[in-house]
């Protein structure tokens, strides 16, 4: 490892052993590095050398600016990961925040005509065993865009359900059949094991490989609080049972940790990295014309008569505890970064979302998918055509959504200073082929001490 790409200024070197019990992956945790500094690294083995990679250490105390990418949902057979490639080309980022669905464990079920290029899943069937998950991660890590992103920047990652199984919860998953697939706890532990093998990162608690939640301190400017809302949650349910006061998306241990960190944080900003959308996306007064499109992007339940139980809408009592803490403790400068639903949303957070007289207590920026299906993909129409009137209608029906875009793939750029947090939605032009074209979708800011969203006019 060195301070320059040619390793003229070497800072560390050594030998690490690639072993079968870690799928021949190697992690080297180099210590003694300077904060806020780019470093370059390279591996050599069996007469071959790897490409040169670059990483960056976390910022020092007193830092005044942080800039990072926000991503989620990369379904391999749905398209090329052009968003990752664009991120890997940027020179203005500190890290990548990945909010989950880094892989999809699902079986290859798309009709041949819908599979992009030759991007068939490996293996073709659903991942359920150690060999299966390892093969799927290896496939993802061979992708040129994935390699480009990882070779350029460090990644800070939480997880969604597809790292485990579709619709995962504490004691099972929607796609896990106990009689056929065996003990869920074994499959879950296997999925976590392979995730740690293949993703570059430290375990928050080596004694608990299934713990993901942790705090990343960003130089006193922000505390990034990473949570996950799948492996510890109660079973998603519909109807009145959804509103039971004991129901949890976080689980008790993670909730107590999060509330404690929010109360004790002394950073300027508190940034919650959460796979699931926190703000309500369902209203009993939705017009009929919105119901089918919102079902397609999982913003409401499939029966159209209630919230989607997979999001925070499905755990309203615990969400109220969280937002109540922010409100009652007057915790300022609260920003939520989320994903999962494959659409772009900019929202103001309120404890009572539909009360027009209540002031916001934070903001939420939802990133679209890297490649997973958006509304136009699911409805079978041309992008940015028939979705436009639906977007306009959604803004009227759910007023705390200040902006939305339901068709494009891409990523967000988040900028943090003592005075403000900004979010820019960056859209790629296609995922149907490798392409270098991208565009700015929208930009918003929130100022410190004033949790109201403001649009930033495009300079284009």
C-alpha positions as CSV (number, residue, x, y, z in Angstrom):
1,X,0.0,0.0,0.0
2,X,1.3,3.5,-0.9
3,X,0.4,7.1,-1.2
4,X,0.7,7.1,-5.0
5,X,-0.4,4.8,-7.7
6,X,3.2,3.8,-8.6
7,X,4.0,2.9,-4.9
8,X,7.0,5.2,-4.8
9,X,5.8,6.2,-1.3
10,X,5.1,2.9,0.3
11,X,3.4,2.8,3.7
12,X,2.7,-0.9,4.2
13,X,3.4,-4.3,2.8
14,X,3.0,-7.9,3.9
15,X,1.7,-11.4,3.2
16,X,-1.9,-12.7,3.7
17,X,-3.1,-16.2,3.1
18,X,-6.1,-17.0,0.9
19,X,-7.9,-20.0,2.4
20,X,-10.7,-22.2,1.3
21,X,-12.7,-21.5,4.5
22,X,-13.1,-17.9,3.3
23,X,-13.7,-18.8,-0.4
24,X,-10.1,-17.7,-1.1
25,X,-11.0,-14.1,-0.4
26,X,-8.4,-12.0,1.4
27,X,-8.9,-8.9,3.6
28,X,-6.1,-6.8,4.9
29,X,-6.9,-4.3,7.6
30,X,-4.1,-1.8,7.5
31,X,-3.6,0.3,10.6
32,X,-1.7,3.5,11.3
33,X,-3.0,5.4,8.3
34,X,-3.6,9.2,8.2
35,X,-7.3,10.3,8.2
36,X,-8.9,11.8,5.1
37,X,-6.2,10.4,2.8
38,X,-6.3,8.5,-0.4
39,X,-4.2,5.3,-0.5
40,X,-3.4,2.9,-3.3
41,X,-3.1,-0.8,-3.0
42,X,-2.3,-3.9,-5.0
43,X,-2.1,-7.7,-4.5
44,X,0.3,-10.2,-6.0
45,X,-0.2,-14.0,-6.0
46,X,1.1,-16.9,-8.1
47,X,3.0,-14.7,-10.4
48,X,0.1,-12.4,-11.2
49,X,-0.6,-8.9,-9.9
50,X,-4.0,-7.3,-9.4
51,X,-5.0,-3.9,-10.9
52,X,-4.2,-1.0,-8.6
53,X,-7.0,-0.1,-6.2
54,X,-7.6,3.1,-4.4
55,X,-9.3,3.7,-1.0
56,X,-9.8,6.6,1.3
57,X,-9.7,6.8,5.1
58,X,-12.4,8.5,7.1
59,X,-12.2,12.3,7.6
60,X,-10.4,13.8,10.6
61,X,-12.0,15.8,13.4
62,X,-13.0,19.2,12.3
63,X,-13.7,18.3,8.7
64,X,-16.0,20.8,6.9
65,X,-17.1,18.8,3.8
66,X,-18.0,15.2,3.0
67,X,-19.3,13.9,-0.3
68,X,-20.4,10.3,-1.0
69,X,-22.6,8.2,-3.3
70,X,-25.8,6.6,-2.2
71,X,-26.9,3.3,-4.0
72,X,-29.2,0.3,-3.7
73,X,-30.7,-2.6,-5.5
74,X,-28.5,-4.1,-8.2
75,X,-30.3,-7.0,-9.9
76,X,-27.8,-8.6,-12.2
77,X,-30.2,-10.0,-14.9
78,X,-32.2,-6.8,-15.1
79,X,-29.4,-4.7,-16.6
80,X,-25.9,-3.3,-16.7
81,X,-24.5,-1.6,-13.5
82,X,-23.7,1.7,-15.3
83,X,-24.4,3.6,-12.1
84,X,-21.5,1.8,-10.4
85,X,-19.2,2.6,-13.4
86,X,-20.0,6.3,-13.2
87,X,-19.4,6.4,-9.5
88,X,-16.0,4.7,-10.1
89,X,-15.0,7.5,-12.4
90,X,-15.7,10.3,-10.0
91,X,-12.8,12.1,-8.2
92,X,-15.0,14.0,-5.7
93,X,-16.2,11.3,-3.4
94,X,-15.1,10.0,0.0
95,X,-17.0,6.6,-0.1
96,X,-20.0,4.7,-1.3
97,X,-23.0,4.2,1.0
98,X,-24.7,0.9,-0.1
99,X,-28.2,0.5,1.3
100,X,-28.7,-3.1,0.4
101,X,-29.6,-5.6,-2.3
102,X,-26.0,-5.7,-3.2
103,X,-26.8,-9.1,-4.6
104,X,-30.1,-10.8,-5.5
105,X,-30.3,-14.4,-4.3
106,X,-33.3,-15.2,-6.4
107,X,-33.7,-17.8,-9.2
108,X,-33.5,-16.9,-12.8
109,X,-37.1,-16.7,-13.7
110,X,-37.2,-13.9,-16.3
111,X,-38.4,-14.7,-19.8
112,X,-35.4,-15.0,-22.1
113,X,-36.5,-11.8,-24.0
114,X,-36.3,-9.8,-20.7
115,X,-32.9,-10.8,-19.7
116,X,-30.4,-8.1,-20.6
117,X,-27.5,-9.4,-22.7
118,X,-26.1,-12.7,-21.3
119,X,-26.6,-11.6,-17.7
120,X,-28.0,-14.9,-16.4
121,X,-27.7,-15.5,-12.7
122,X,-25.1,-18.0,-11.5
123,X,-26.3,-20.4,-10.3
124,X,-29.6,-20.3,-12.2
125,X,-31.6,-21.5,-9.1
126,X,-32.2,-19.6,-5.9
127,X,-29.2,-19.3,-3.5
128,X,-29.7,-21.5,-0.4
129,X,-26.3,-23.0,0.4
130,X,-22.8,-21.9,1.1
131,X,-21.7,-22.9,-2.5
132,X,-24.8,-21.1,-4.0
133,X,-24.2,-17.8,-2.2
134,X,-20.4,-17.9,-2.9
135,X,-21.0,-18.4,-6.6
136,X,-23.5,-15.5,-6.7
137,X,-21.2,-13.1,-5.0
138,X,-18.3,-14.2,-7.2
139,X,-20.4,-13.5,-10.3
140,X,-21.2,-10.0,-9.0
141,X,-17.5,-9.3,-8.2
142,X,-16.5,-10.3,-11.7
143,X,-18.7,-7.6,-13.2
144,X,-16.5,-4.8,-14.7
145,X,-18.6,-2.0,-13.2
146,X,-18.6,-3.5,-9.7
147,X,-14.8,-3.9,-10.0
148,X,-14.5,-0.3,-11.2
149,X,-16.4,1.1,-8.2
150,X,-14.6,-1.0,-5.6
151,X,-11.2,-0.2,-7.1
152,X,-11.9,3.5,-6.7
153,X,-13.6,3.9,-3.4
154,X,-14.3,2.3,0.0
155,X,-17.8,1.0,0.6
156,X,-19.9,1.4,3.7
157,X,-22.8,-1.0,3.5
158,X,-25.9,-2.1,5.3
159,X,-28.2,-4.8,3.8
160,X,-31.7,-5.4,2.6
161,X,-33.5,-8.7,2.2
162,X,-31.9,-10.1,-1.0
163,X,-28.6,-10.6,0.7
164,X,-30.5,-13.3,2.7
165,X,-33.8,-14.2,0.9
166,X,-36.7,-12.4,-0.5
167,X,-39.0,-10.9,2.3
168,X,-36.6,-12.0,5.0
169,X,-37.6,-11.6,8.7
170,X,-36.3,-12.8,12.0
171,X,-37.5,-16.4,11.8
172,X,-37.9,-17.0,8.1
173,X,-38.5,-15.4,4.7
174,X,-41.3,-15.3,2.1
175,X,-39.3,-17.6,-0.2
176,X,-38.0,-19.9,2.5
177,X,-39.9,-23.2,2.8
178,X,-38.9,-24.9,6.0
179,X,-39.8,-28.4,4.8
180,X,-37.8,-28.0,1.6
181,X,-35.0,-25.6,2.5
182,X,-34.3,-26.6,6.1
183,X,-33.6,-24.5,9.2
184,X,-33.8,-20.8,8.4
185,X,-31.2,-19.9,11.0
186,X,-28.6,-22.1,9.2
187,X,-29.4,-20.4,5.8
188,X,-29.3,-17.0,7.4
189,X,-26.0,-17.6,9.1
190,X,-24.6,-18.9,5.8
191,X,-25.7,-15.8,3.9
192,X,-24.1,-13.5,6.5
193,X,-20.9,-15.5,6.4
194,X,-20.6,-15.2,2.6
195,X,-21.5,-11.5,2.7
196,X,-18.6,-10.8,5.1
197,X,-16.2,-12.9,3.0
198,X,-16.9,-10.9,-0.2
199,X,-17.6,-7.4,1.0
200,X,-14.6,-5.2,2.2
201,X,-15.5,-4.1,5.7
202,X,-15.0,-4.8,9.4
203,X,-17.6,-6.6,11.4
204,X,-19.2,-4.2,13.9
205,X,-19.0,-7.1,16.5
206,X,-16.8,-10.1,15.6
207,X,-18.7,-12.1,18.2
208,X,-21.9,-11.5,16.4
209,X,-21.5,-12.1,12.6
210,X,-25.2,-11.3,12.1
211,X,-24.9,-7.8,13.4
212,X,-24.9,-5.1,10.7
213,X,-25.9,-1.9,12.6
214,X,-23.1,0.4,13.6
215,X,-22.0,4.1,13.8
216,X,-19.5,5.6,11.4
217,X,-18.3,9.0,12.8
218,X,-17.4,11.4,10.0
219,X,-15.1,13.9,11.6
220,X,-17.6,15.4,13.9
221,X,-19.5,16.7,10.9
222,X,-22.0,13.8,10.8
223,X,-22.7,10.6,12.6
224,X,-23.7,8.0,10.0
225,X,-26.0,5.5,11.8
226,X,-26.4,2.3,9.7
227,X,-29.4,0.0,10.5
228,X,-31.0,-2.9,8.8
229,X,-34.7,-3.7,8.8
230,X,-34.8,-7.4,7.7
231,X,-33.0,-10.0,9.8
232,X,-34.3,-8.8,13.2
233,X,-37.8,-7.7,12.3
234,X,-41.1,-9.2,13.2
235,X,-43.1,-11.0,10.4
236,X,-44.6,-8.5,8.0
237,X,-48.4,-8.6,8.4
238,X,-51.4,-6.7,7.0
239,X,-54.6,-5.4,8.7
240,X,-55.1,-4.4,12.3
241,X,-52.2,-6.6,13.5
242,X,-49.8,-4.3,11.7
243,X,-50.6,-1.6,14.3
244,X,-49.7,-3.7,17.4
245,X,-47.5,-1.6,19.7
246,X,-44.9,-4.3,20.2
247,X,-44.1,-4.8,16.5
248,X,-40.6,-4.0,15.5
249,X,-38.7,-3.6,12.2
250,X,-35.4,-3.1,14.1
251,X,-35.6,-5.6,17.0
252,X,-35.1,-4.5,20.5
253,X,-31.3,-4.5,20.6
254,X,-30.9,-2.5,17.4
255,X,-33.7,-0.1,18.4
256,X,-32.1,0.6,21.8
257,X,-28.7,1.2,20.2
258,X,-30.2,3.6,17.6
259,X,-32.1,5.6,20.1
260,X,-29.1,5.9,22.4
261,X,-26.8,7.0,19.5
262,X,-29.3,9.6,18.4
263,X,-29.6,11.1,21.9
264,X,-25.9,11.0,22.5
265,X,-24.7,12.3,19.2
266,X,-22.7,15.5,19.3
267,X,-22.1,15.7,15.5
268,X,-23.6,18.5,13.5
269,X,-25.8,16.1,11.5
270,X,-27.4,12.7,12.3
271,X,-27.6,10.7,9.1
272,X,-29.7,7.4,9.2
273,X,-28.7,4.9,6.6
274,X,-31.8,2.7,6.3
275,X,-32.7,0.2,3.6
276,X,-36.5,0.7,4.0
277,X,-38.4,3.9,3.3
278,X,-39.3,5.6,6.6
279,X,-41.9,8.1,5.5
280,X,-45.5,7.0,4.8
281,X,-46.2,6.2,1.2
282,X,-49.8,5.1,1.6
283,X,-52.9,7.2,2.2
284,X,-56.5,6.0,2.5
285,X,-57.5,8.7,0.1
286,X,-55.3,7.6,-2.8
287,X,-57.1,8.0,-6.2
288,X,-57.8,4.7,-8.1
289,X,-55.5,5.8,-10.9
290,X,-52.5,5.7,-8.5
291,X,-53.1,2.3,-6.9
292,X,-51.8,-0.1,-9.6
293,X,-48.6,2.0,-10.2
294,X,-47.9,2.2,-6.5
295,X,-48.4,-1.5,-6.0
296,X,-45.8,-2.1,-8.8
297,X,-43.1,-0.1,-6.9
298,X,-44.1,-1.5,-3.5
299,X,-45.3,1.9,-2.1
300,X,-48.6,0.4,-1.1
301,X,-49.9,-3.2,-0.4
302,X,-50.8,-5.5,-3.3
303,X,-54.5,-5.4,-2.3
304,X,-54.4,-1.6,-2.7
305,X,-56.3,-1.2,0.6
306,X,-53.4,-0.5,2.9
307,X,-49.7,0.2,3.4
308,X,-46.9,-2.0,2.1
309,X,-46.1,-4.2,5.1
310,X,-42.5,-4.5,3.9
311,X,-41.6,-0.9,4.5
312,X,-41.7,1.2,7.7
313,X,-45.4,1.7,6.9
314,X,-45.7,-1.9,8.2
315,X,-44.3,-1.0,11.6
316,X,-46.1,2.2,12.5
317,X,-45.8,2.0,16.2
318,X,-42.0,1.7,16.2
319,X,-41.8,4.4,13.5
320,X,-43.8,6.7,15.9
321,X,-41.4,5.9,18.7
322,X,-38.5,6.9,16.5
323,X,-40.0,10.1,15.2
324,X,-41.4,10.9,18.6
325,X,-37.8,10.7,20.0
326,X,-36.6,13.1,17.3
327,X,-39.5,15.5,18.1
328,X,-39.6,15.3,21.9
329,X,-35.9,15.4,22.4
330,X,-35.5,18.2,19.8
331,X,-32.9,16.3,18.0
332,X,-31.9,18.6,15.1
333,X,-30.4,18.0,11.7
334,X,-31.8,14.6,11.1
335,X,-31.5,13.1,7.6
336,X,-32.7,9.7,6.4
337,X,-31.1,8.0,3.4
338,X,-33.0,5.0,2.1
339,X,-33.6,2.8,-0.9
340,X,-35.3,-0.5,-1.7
341,X,-38.3,0.7,-3.8
342,X,-36.5,1.4,-7.1
343,X,-37.8,5.0,-7.4
344,X,-36.5,8.4,-6.5
345,X,-38.2,10.3,-3.7
346,X,-37.5,13.5,-1.8
347,X,-39.6,13.8,1.4
348,X,-40.1,15.8,4.5
349,X,-40.4,13.9,7.7
350,X,-43.2,14.5,10.2
351,X,-44.4,12.5,13.1
352,X,-47.9,12.9,11.8
353,X,-47.2,13.0,8.1
354,X,-50.5,14.2,6.8
355,X,-51.0,17.0,9.4
356,X,-50.6,20.2,7.2
357,X,-50.0,22.3,10.3
358,X,-47.2,20.2,11.8
359,X,-43.6,21.3,11.1
360,X,-41.1,18.8,9.6
361,X,-38.5,17.3,11.9
362,X,-36.2,16.0,9.2
363,X,-35.9,15.0,5.6
364,X,-35.6,11.7,3.6
365,X,-33.8,11.1,0.4
366,X,-34.6,7.8,-1.4
367,X,-32.3,6.6,-4.1
368,X,-33.5,4.7,-7.1
369,X,-32.2,1.3,-8.2
370,X,-28.8,0.6,-9.8
371,X,-30.6,-1.8,-12.2
372,X,-33.6,-3.4,-10.6
373,X,-37.0,-2.8,-12.3
374,X,-38.6,0.7,-12.0
375,X,-42.2,1.6,-12.8
376,X,-41.7,1.8,-16.6
377,X,-40.0,-1.6,-16.6
378,X,-42.8,-3.2,-14.7
379,X,-45.6,-1.5,-16.7
380,X,-44.0,-2.1,-20.0
381,X,-44.0,1.5,-21.3
382,X,-41.3,3.8,-22.5
383,X,-39.3,5.5,-19.8
384,X,-40.3,9.0,-18.7
385,X,-43.6,9.0,-20.7
386,X,-46.7,7.6,-19.0
387,X,-45.1,7.8,-15.6
388,X,-45.0,11.6,-15.6
389,X,-48.7,12.2,-14.9
390,X,-48.6,9.5,-12.2
391,X,-45.7,11.4,-10.6
392,X,-47.7,14.6,-10.6
393,X,-50.7,12.9,-9.1
394,X,-48.6,11.3,-6.4
395,X,-47.3,14.7,-5.2
396,X,-50.8,15.9,-4.8
397,X,-52.0,12.7,-3.0
398,X,-49.0,12.6,-0.5
399,X,-48.0,16.2,0.2
400,X,-44.8,15.3,2.2
401,X,-43.4,13.9,-1.0
402,X,-41.9,17.0,-2.5
403,X,-40.4,15.4,-5.6
404,X,-40.5,12.0,-7.2
405,X,-39.2,10.2,-10.4
406,X,-40.4,6.7,-10.9
407,X,-38.6,5.4,-14.0
408,X,-34.8,6.1,-14.0
409,X,-31.9,4.1,-12.7
410,X,-28.9,5.7,-11.1
411,X,-27.5,6.9,-7.8
412,X,-27.5,9.9,-5.4
413,X,-24.6,12.2,-4.5
414,X,-24.9,13.4,-0.9
415,X,-22.9,16.4,0.2
416,X,-22.5,17.4,3.9
417,X,-21.2,20.7,5.3
418,X,-21.8,22.4,8.7
419,X,-24.4,24.6,7.0
420,X,-26.4,22.1,4.8
421,X,-26.9,18.6,3.4
422,X,-27.5,18.3,-0.4
423,X,-28.8,15.4,-2.4
424,X,-28.4,15.2,-6.2
425,X,-30.1,12.4,-8.1
426,X,-27.9,11.2,-11.0
427,X,-29.6,9.1,-13.7
428,X,-28.0,6.8,-16.3
429,X,-29.6,6.8,-19.7
430,X,-30.0,3.1,-19.9
431,X,-29.3,-0.3,-18.2
432,X,-30.0,-2.3,-21.4
433,X,-26.4,-1.9,-22.5
434,X,-23.1,-0.5,-21.2
435,X,-23.3,3.3,-21.5
436,X,-21.3,6.2,-20.2
437,X,-24.1,8.7,-20.4
438,X,-25.7,10.2,-17.3
439,X,-27.7,13.2,-16.3
440,X,-28.8,15.2,-13.3
441,X,-32.4,14.4,-12.2
442,X,-32.9,16.9,-9.4
443,X,-31.1,18.4,-6.4
444,X,-32.4,19.4,-3.0
445,X,-30.9,20.8,0.2
446,X,-31.8,21.1,3.8
447,X,-30.1,23.7,5.9
448,X,-28.9,23.2,9.5
449,X,-31.5,24.0,12.0
450,X,-34.3,24.3,9.4
451,X,-35.7,20.8,8.4
452,X,-37.5,22.0,5.3
453,X,-36.5,20.8,1.9
454,X,-35.4,23.3,-0.7
455,X,-34.9,22.6,-4.4
456,X,-31.6,23.6,-6.0
457,X,-32.0,25.0,-9.5
458,X,-30.1,23.1,-12.1
459,X,-27.1,25.0,-13.7
460,X,-27.6,23.2,-17.0
